Amino acid sequence: MVLQNTAIMGAENHPMHLHSFNFHVLAQGFGNYDPLKDPIKFNLVNPQLRNTIGVPVGGWAVIRFIANNPGVWIMHCHLDVHLPWGLATAFVVENGPTEDSTLPPPPADLPRC
């Protein structure tokens, strides 16, 4: 996933946090991400493992994670004032093929909406 921070609204760092997952930081850079030139910078051997990354001012970061925890998980900027700007999203992770990657059914006495 490429996180780009070159908007002209303001020059601020964006500490992006992903709930319920750790991710690998493959690369970071300045300017606009170039899908033809920048992948050669990826660290695929021993990338840093994080759950929050500071996307540099005027730059970008590339992260990778395995969506293997079912549920709905938010990724957001840790600066609360940035949430109304739209610096948040949610990932819907569906059940996987194993018992460990499947949500249990709701309890029988759970009230219906």
Order of alpha helices (4+ residues) and beta strands (2+ residues): beta-beta-beta-beta-beta-beta-beta-beta
